[in-house]
Amino acid sequence: MTDILHLSTFLRRPIYDQDGGRIGRVQDLVARLGDDAHPPIVGAVIKIEGRNTFVPIRKIGGLAQGRMTFQGKRVDLRRFERRPGELLLAEDLLARNLINLVRGRLIIANEIEIAEIDGQWEVVGVDPGRRPFFRRILGKNLGQRVKAEAIVDFASIEPFVSHVPSARLRIPYRKLAKLHPAQIADLVEQASHEEGEEIIEAVGLDRELEADVFEELDTEHQLEFLQSRTDVEAARLLARMEPDNAADLINEVDQERRLPILENLPDDTQRKVRQLLSYNADTAGGLMNTDFVSVSTEATVAEALTAIRVSKVPAASLHAIFVMDDAGTPLAEVSLGSLVKARETDTVLSIASAKMSHVHAHWDVHRVARTMSDFNLTVVPVLDDQHGSMIGLVTVDDLIEELLPQGWRREFGMTTVEE
């Protein structure tokens, strides 16, 4: 099995010449970031007579024994300067936040682990546990080697740009995009403001994903990251969010910015948001989404499924579709499951529920919750007071989010940095 060594084994330890004489002290190890899952170590930063110099890895021996030996003929005493893409393992990573892309959490790199693989020294992982702390307290010779299963593979780790200020790096969007928007939002909420900005900037390459992440952020962080945006930029972001989430956010921005942002929204979005802003936030009207799928009384199951496929309505709102008469009055609802099970030639109305449960815009959130719970609903239509038209629907995810306390992720440890 490959031995894995701790970075702390070498830091601030002497480096010797081939005759055993001490020539300096190890300040850091340098790795090169690129497409490799495990960045190769390219050299070490050595302090010699008060000057930090660079020694390439090909001129260093003894790493496997934890004792560095300079194997060249003479040391280049030019002052060390970091090159683009280079990572200083202690300065940039040790005791800093890193992104664990597998779990979608931040971890603290309490130790950096290296190993020799096929003749090349590489950064293979980080240890976010408490062992490195106790090892530093009890002495560096305690547990110099560690089993591979005790560390987080560096292939699943992403450092922050702010931790590597001169390396000209950025968090790769393609890696973050593999996470769910809620996981990315959790990362932002765990991170410092600068780190959060880096994540938001990375996902900003996909405007739809950026909007999805914003919807998952708590209000505090939404406002924090809107501050640096112009009204036009803010409106462009809100236009990609669901109208109910956009309305909630506009309600929270400073009063002098509300109208300018609202007026910069596209006409259709602006109309929906203005409608939602007319309701109290803790009512069905404040919770509802105004987008849903409806079909006529003559529509077949095949036509209904086609309407769902071509619709731009959010997936959470597609758990049911609604049958309307020619006047736009809602007559019945049909669950998505019932549509999938039915014959394509059946009419939607023929498989609809005998009675359509509903709520009204002025009902408070607890009354809405009771209705959805009593009838086991994942979506519930919101009807006007005369039951003559359907003005929106409430989804169970929006209801749960409203019922949970603000900052619940923090209170329940969801945004705690792992150690």
N, C-alpha and C positions, 0 to 999 in steps of 0.2 A: 504494500500500500504506500502511496506517495506521502511523504512527510509534509505536513503543513506547518509553517513557521509564523511566529508573530512578528509584526513590524516592530513592536516595542523591544524585541530582542536586540535590535541593531541601533535604535535611536540613542544618541548621546554616548555611544560606546566607541572605543578607540578603533582605528584602522591601522594595521601594521604593514611594514615593508616585508620583503621576503626573508630578511635577516632577523625579523622579530622586533624591529625598532618601531616605536609609535610615531606616525607621521601626521595624525590629525584625529578629528572626532566626527562621527557620522551624524549629520543633521537631518537627513531625509533620504527617501528613495524616490526615484523618478520613474513614472510609467507613461506609456504613450496610448492615448485613447484613439480608437478607430473602430473598425468593424469586428475586431476580435472580441469574443465573449469574455475572455480573461486578458486584460491589457498587459502587454509585455513590459517588464522592467528594463529600462534602457540605461540606468546608471544610478549613481548616488551623489548627493550633495555633501561634500566634506568640508569642514572648517579647518583651515590650516593657517595658523598665525593670525587669527581674527578675520580671515577672508573666506567666504564661501566659494568653493570651486566645484567643478563637475568632473566625476570620474566615470567613464563608460563601463557598463556591466562586463564587457569582455576583458577588462583589466582588473576585475575583482574576483578573488577566490575566497573559499572558506565560508560561504553563506550557509551551506548545509550544516556546518558545525557551529554556526552562530558567532563566528569570529572572522571578520573581514580582513583580507590580505590584499595589498596592492601588488599586482603582478606585472606592472609595466616597468619601463626603465626610468621614466621621470614623470612627475605630475605636472599637468598644465595648470598654472596658477592664475589664469584669467578668471575674473569674477563670473560666477554662474549667472546666466540669464535664461529664464524659461522660454522655450519655443512654443509656438502654437500647437495645441493638442496635447501638451505635456501636463501630467498630473503629479503634484507633490503629495505623496500618500499621507504624510503626517499633517502638513499645513492645510491641505484641501479637504481631507476626508476624516481624519481622526477626531472623535468627539463632536462631529457635526451631523446634521440631519441629512439623510439620504432617502430616496424613494425606493421602496420595495415594490416593484411592478407586478409581482405575483399576487401579493396580498392586498395591494392598493393601500399601503400604510407607510408612514414615515418610520424610520428606525434611526437610532443613534449608533454611529460606528465607534464602539468602544475599543475595538481592536481591528486591525487590518491583517488579513492572512495572505501569505504568499507561499508558492510552491514551485519546485523545478519540475517541468513537464516536457518530456522529449528534449532535454538539454537546454530549455529556455525557462528563465524565471518569470513567473506571471503572478498577477494579483488574482487570487481565486475566490476570495470572499471577505465578508466582514462578520464580526461577532458583536451583536447588539446586546449581549447578556451582561451580567454583573461580574462574571469571572475575571475579565481584564482588570476591573477596579481592584478586586481583592489581590490579584497577582501583583499589581503595582504596590499595594500596601505591604504585602507579605514578602516581596522580593522577586526580582526578575527571573530567578532561576526556577521558580515554581511553575511547572507545567509549560516548558518551552514549546512543546508540540501539542497539537490538538487534533482530534478525529474530525474527518471531513464532515460528518453529519451534524457537528455542533455549530456550523457556521451557515450564513446565508450566502448562496452562490452569487458571485459578482455579476454573473450574466443576467441576473434579475434586478440589478441595482442601477440607479441613475443618480449621479451627483447633480447638485444645483450649480448653475452658472455663477451665482454670486459667491460660491465657495471657491471658484476657480477664475478669479477676475481677469487674469491675463492670458487665459488659454483659448479665448475666442470660440467658446463652445455654446451650445444651446440645447435645451431639453428636446429630444426628438419627438415630434408630434406622433409619429407612427407607433411609438411604444405606448404613449398615454392613451391613444385612441382605442387600444385593446381593453381598456378599463371601462366599467359602467360610469355614466356621468355622475352618479351618486358617490362612487369611489373617488373620482377626481375631485369632487366638491369636498369630500372628507380630507383629501390631501391638502387642499387649499386652506381649510379651516385649521388643520394641524400646524401648518407652516407659519413662518414669519411673514410679514407683509411683502418683503422683497422676494422670498421664495414663492409666495402665492402669486405675485405678479408674473414670475417666470412660467408658472404652470398655466395661468390664464393666457399669457402670450403664446405659449406653445399650442394650446387647443384653439387659439384664435385663427389658426390656419384653416380650420373647418368651422365656418360661422354657425352652422347648425349645432355642432357639438358644443361650441362656446355657449350658445343659448341654452342648451340642455343642462350644462354645468351650472350656469347662472341660476336656473330654476331650482336647482338642488341646494344652492348655498343658503345659509341663514341670512336674515335681513341685514345684520351687522356687516357681513362680508360683501353682500351685494352693494350696499351703499359705499363701502370702502373702495371698491374697485370701479364704481361709477364716478367717483370724485374727479379722477384724472381725465375723464372723457368729456368732450363737448356735448351740447344738447343734441346735435345731429348724430354724433357717434352713439350716444345713449339710446336715441330713438331707433337707430339702425339695429342695435342689439335687441331692444324690447320688441321690435316688429317680428323677430324670429321666435320669440317666446310665445307660449300659449296666452291668449288674451286675459284669462283670469289671473295668471301669474304676473303678466305685465301690469295689470290694473293694481294688484297688490303692491308691486314695487313702486309705481308712480305715486301711490298713496304715502309712501315712506320717504320719498326724496324731499329736499327742502322746498318749501312752498313756492319760492320764486322760480324754481326750475320746472315745476309740474306742467304748467301750461305750455312753455316752449317745447318740452319733450313731447307732450301730447300732440301738439300741432305739427310736429315733424314726422309723426307716424303716417303710414299709408292710409288712405281714406277708409278702406274697409276695416283695417285694424283699429283705426281711431274710433270708428263708429261703435265697434264691439267693446272697446275699452271704456268709452264714455258711458255706454249702457251699464257696464259692470260697476263703474265708479258711483252710480246712482244708488247702489245698495250698500247696506252695512256689511262690513267684512265678515261678521260672524253669523250671517244668514245664508240661506240657500242661494239667494241672488248674488251674494258676495263670493260664494264658493263655486258657482256653476261655470261651466264652459258653454259658450254659445254655439259651438260647432257639433253637429251630430248628423247621422245619416237617416233619411226618411224615404219611404217609397209610397206609391199610390196603392189604392185598394185592389187594383187588378194585377199588381206586380207578382211575378213568379219568384220562386226561391232562386232560380238561376239569375234572374235580373237583380235580385237583392244582393247576391254574392258578388256580382259584377260591380254594383254600386259601391260595395265595401272596398273592392280591390282598387278602384280608380279614385277613391276618396282620399283627401289630404287630412281627414280628421285624425287626431291622435289615437294611437292604438288603444289606450285606456278607455276611450269613449266608444269603442266599437264592440263592446260586450253585448250590446243590444241595438237593434234598429227599430224604427217607429213607422207605423202605417198611418198615413194622413188621408183625409178625404179631399175633395176638390177645393174646399174652402180653407184648407190648411189646419183643420181641427184634428188633433191626435185621437186615434181610435184604439190602437193596440200597440203592443211592443212584442218583439220576438228576440229571444236570446241568440247569440252567435252559435252556440252549441246546437240549438234546435234547428237552425238553418242548415248547418253542416250535415245533420242526420236526416233531414227531410229529402224527399225526391225533388229534383230540379223543376219538375213540371207542376208541383203543388203551388198554390197561391200562398203568399206570405200570410195573408189574413186567415187562411184556413188552419194554420199551425200556431197562431198567436195565442197568448194567454187570454183566459176568459175575462180577467179584470186587470187593468193597467194601474199599478201602484204609482203614486206621484207625490210631489211636495209642491209648496208654493214659495215664491221668492222671499216673502217676509218671514218664513219659518226660521227659527233659530237653529243653530248647528246641532243642539241636543235632540230636537224634534226630528231633524233630518236623520240623525244617527239611529234613533229608535225605529223610524220607518224602514231604513235600509237593513237594520238588524232583524226586525220582525219578519220581513219578507225575503231575507237572504239575498239582497241585491248588491251587485257590484257597481251598477249605475242606476240612477233614479231620475226620471224626467221632472223638470220644473215647469209647471203650467201657470198660466195667468189666472187671476182670481175667478174669471168666468168659465174656466176650463175650455176656452175657445181656441187657444193656441199654445204651442210649446215654445218656451223662450230659452231653454237651455237644459243641461243635465249636470248632475253632481256625480263624480266618480268616487269610488271608495278610497283611492289613494289620496285625493284632495281632502276628503273628510278626515282620514287618519292624521294627515299632516296638520290640519287645523286643531284637532283634539290633543295632539301631543304638545307639551310645553315648549316654548321658545328655548333653543339651545339644548334640546334633549340629547343630542349626540354627545355633547361634552359631559352632561350630567351622568350619562350611562357609560362613559368611558369609550365612546365610539371614535373620538378624535384624539386619543392619548397616543403620544409618540412611544413606540415600542422600544424597550431596552432589553 
